[in-house]
Amino acid sequence: MANPNHIDQIAERVERLLVRYAELQRTNVLLGNQVEALTHERDTLKSRLGAARARVDALLDRLPETPTVHIDPS
C-alpha cells in the first residue's frame, strides 16, 4: 500500500492545481471580456474614421478647382 505521507503530498498538489485551474478560468473570462470590449472599441473607431473620411471627401469635392499657373523661366 502507498505511503500515507505520499498520498497527502499528492492530495495537496491536486488541491493546488485545482485552485490554480480556477484562477486561470477566471483570468480567461476576464481576458475574453477585455477582448470583446476592445473589439467593440476598434469597430466603433473604424466606423468613426470612415465617417470622418466621408466628410473630408465631401468637403474636398466642394472646393473649387485651382487654375494651373505657369511661370515663365526667362
WOMO-V622306 format. One record per residue. RES is the residue in one letter. PSI is psi in radians with two decimals (* if undefined). Layout:
[[RES PSI] [RES PSI]]
//
This chain:
[[M 2.63] [A 2.63] [N 2.22] [P -0.60] [N -0.71] [H -0.71] [I -0.71] [D -0.70] [Q -0.73] [I -0.77] [A -0.73] [E -0.72] [R -0.70] [V -0.73] [E -0.75] [R -0.69] [L -0.70] [L -0.69] [V -0.78] [R -0.69] [Y -0.78] [A -0.71] [E -0.76] [L -0.63] [Q -0.78] [R -0.76] [T -0.73] [N -0.73] [V -0.79] [L -0.75] [L -0.66] [G -0.73] [N -0.69] [Q -0.74] [V -0.75] [E -0.77] [A -0.75] [L -0.63] [T -0.75] [H -0.77] [E -0.77] [R -0.79] [D -0.69] [T -0.77] [L -0.69] [K -0.69] [S -0.77] [R -0.68] [L -0.74] [G -0.73] [A -0.71] [A -0.72] [R -0.74] [A -0.72] [R -0.75] [V -0.76] [D -0.72] [A -0.72] [L -0.71] [L -0.65] [D -0.48] [R -0.26] [L 2.46] [P 2.69] [E 2.43] [T 2.35] [P 2.62] [T 2.24] [V 2.18] [H 2.27] [I 2.23] [D 2.06] [P -0.13] [S *]]
//
